[in-house]
């Protein structure tokens, strides 16, 4: 039971971070920051889907 609650909180936190990265990538002008943000976003999406 406790692990289910912790997993749900963890996934919610990762989802919030993904949303913040997407907003940052759209607001930035530099191409290097967009590429870095995209790489980070891929890693967080894989983590959100619980793929290691």
PyMOL CGO cylinders between C-alpha atoms (Angstrom):
from pymol import cmd
from pymol.cgo import CYLINDER

trace = [
    CYLINDER, 0.00, 0.00, 0.00, 2.73, 2.47, 0.96, 0.3, 1, 1, 1, 1, 1, 1,
    CYLINDER, 2.73, 2.47, 0.96, 4.77, 1.64, -2.14, 0.3, 1, 1, 1, 1, 1, 1,
    CYLINDER, 4.77, 1.64, -2.14, 1.75, 2.37, -4.35, 0.3, 1, 1, 1, 1, 1, 1,
    CYLINDER, 1.75, 2.37, -4.35, 1.33, 5.80, -2.78, 0.3, 1, 1, 1, 1, 1, 1,
    CYLINDER, 1.33, 5.80, -2.78, 5.03, 6.56, -3.10, 0.3, 1, 1, 1, 1, 1, 1,
    CYLINDER, 5.03, 6.56, -3.10, 5.00, 5.44, -6.75, 0.3, 1, 1, 1, 1, 1, 1,
    CYLINDER, 5.00, 5.44, -6.75, 2.04, 7.70, -7.53, 0.3, 1, 1, 1, 1, 1, 1,
    CYLINDER, 2.04, 7.70, -7.53, 3.75, 10.67, -5.85, 0.3, 1, 1, 1, 1, 1, 1,
    CYLINDER, 3.75, 10.67, -5.85, 6.95, 9.91, -7.75, 0.3, 1, 1, 1, 1, 1, 1,
    CYLINDER, 6.95, 9.91, -7.75, 5.14, 9.78, -11.10, 0.3, 1, 1, 1, 1, 1, 1,
    CYLINDER, 5.14, 9.78, -11.10, 3.31, 13.02, -10.31, 0.3, 1, 1, 1, 1, 1, 1,
    CYLINDER, 3.31, 13.02, -10.31, 6.61, 14.74, -9.51, 0.3, 1, 1, 1, 1, 1, 1,
    CYLINDER, 6.61, 14.74, -9.51, 8.17, 13.47, -12.75, 0.3, 1, 1, 1, 1, 1, 1,
    CYLINDER, 8.17, 13.47, -12.75, 5.12, 14.68, -14.71, 0.3, 1, 1, 1, 1, 1, 1,
    CYLINDER, 5.12, 14.68, -14.71, 5.43, 18.16, -13.20, 0.3, 1, 1, 1, 1, 1, 1,
    CYLINDER, 5.43, 18.16, -13.20, 9.12, 18.27, -14.07, 0.3, 1, 1, 1, 1, 1, 1,
    CYLINDER, 9.12, 18.27, -14.07, 8.32, 17.18, -17.65, 0.3, 1, 1, 1, 1, 1, 1,
    CYLINDER, 8.32, 17.18, -17.65, 5.78, 19.98, -18.00, 0.3, 1, 1, 1, 1, 1, 1,
    CYLINDER, 5.78, 19.98, -18.00, 8.28, 22.53, -16.68, 0.3, 1, 1, 1, 1, 1, 1,
    CYLINDER, 8.28, 22.53, -16.68, 10.97, 21.30, -19.12, 0.3, 1, 1, 1, 1, 1, 1,
    CYLINDER, 10.97, 21.30, -19.12, 8.54, 21.57, -22.04, 0.3, 1, 1, 1, 1, 1, 1,
    CYLINDER, 8.54, 21.57, -22.04, 7.63, 25.14, -21.07, 0.3, 1, 1, 1, 1, 1, 1,
    CYLINDER, 7.63, 25.14, -21.07, 11.33, 26.02, -20.74, 0.3, 1, 1, 1, 1, 1, 1,
    CYLINDER, 11.33, 26.02, -20.74, 12.16, 24.53, -24.15, 0.3, 1, 1, 1, 1, 1, 1,
    CYLINDER, 12.16, 24.53, -24.15, 9.40, 26.55, -25.82, 0.3, 1, 1, 1, 1, 1, 1,
    CYLINDER, 9.40, 26.55, -25.82, 10.46, 29.81, -24.13, 0.3, 1, 1, 1, 1, 1, 1,
    CYLINDER, 10.46, 29.81, -24.13, 14.20, 29.61, -24.79, 0.3, 1, 1, 1, 1, 1, 1,
    CYLINDER, 14.20, 29.61, -24.79, 15.77, 30.96, -27.95, 0.3, 1, 1, 1, 1, 1, 1,
    CYLINDER, 15.77, 30.96, -27.95, 19.12, 29.15, -27.95, 0.3, 1, 1, 1, 1, 1, 1,
    CYLINDER, 19.12, 29.15, -27.95, 19.27, 25.96, -30.01, 0.3, 1, 1, 1, 1, 1, 1,
    CYLINDER, 19.27, 25.96, -30.01, 21.72, 24.30, -27.60, 0.3, 1, 1, 1, 1, 1, 1,
    CYLINDER, 21.72, 24.30, -27.60, 19.30, 24.78, -24.70, 0.3, 1, 1, 1, 1, 1, 1,
    CYLINDER, 19.30, 24.78, -24.70, 16.48, 23.37, -26.82, 0.3, 1, 1, 1, 1, 1, 1,
    CYLINDER, 16.48, 23.37, -26.82, 18.54, 20.27, -27.64, 0.3, 1, 1, 1, 1, 1, 1,
    CYLINDER, 18.54, 20.27, -27.64, 19.57, 19.82, -24.01, 0.3, 1, 1, 1, 1, 1, 1,
    CYLINDER, 19.57, 19.82, -24.01, 15.97, 20.24, -22.89, 0.3, 1, 1, 1, 1, 1, 1,
    CYLINDER, 15.97, 20.24, -22.89, 14.81, 17.67, -25.44, 0.3, 1, 1, 1, 1, 1, 1,
    CYLINDER, 14.81, 17.67, -25.44, 17.36, 15.14, -24.21, 0.3, 1, 1, 1, 1, 1, 1,
    CYLINDER, 17.36, 15.14, -24.21, 16.34, 15.73, -20.60, 0.3, 1, 1, 1, 1, 1, 1,
    CYLINDER, 16.34, 15.73, -20.60, 12.69, 15.45, -21.60, 0.3, 1, 1, 1, 1, 1, 1,
    CYLINDER, 12.69, 15.45, -21.60, 13.30, 12.08, -23.25, 0.3, 1, 1, 1, 1, 1, 1,
    CYLINDER, 13.30, 12.08, -23.25, 14.96, 10.78, -20.09, 0.3, 1, 1, 1, 1, 1, 1,
    CYLINDER, 14.96, 10.78, -20.09, 12.09, 12.02, -17.90, 0.3, 1, 1, 1, 1, 1, 1,
    CYLINDER, 12.09, 12.02, -17.90, 9.44, 10.55, -20.21, 0.3, 1, 1, 1, 1, 1, 1,
    CYLINDER, 9.44, 10.55, -20.21, 11.18, 7.18, -20.07, 0.3, 1, 1, 1, 1, 1, 1,
    CYLINDER, 11.18, 7.18, -20.07, 11.25, 7.48, -16.29, 0.3, 1, 1, 1, 1, 1, 1,
    CYLINDER, 11.25, 7.48, -16.29, 7.55, 8.45, -16.31, 0.3, 1, 1, 1, 1, 1, 1,
    CYLINDER, 7.55, 8.45, -16.31, 6.77, 5.27, -18.22, 0.3, 1, 1, 1, 1, 1, 1,
    CYLINDER, 6.77, 5.27, -18.22, 8.88, 3.35, -15.66, 0.3, 1, 1, 1, 1, 1, 1,
    CYLINDER, 8.88, 3.35, -15.66, 11.41, 2.27, -18.31, 0.3, 1, 1, 1, 1, 1, 1,
    CYLINDER, 11.41, 2.27, -18.31, 14.93, 2.03, -16.96, 0.3, 1, 1, 1, 1, 1, 1,
]
cmd.load_cgo(trace, "trace")
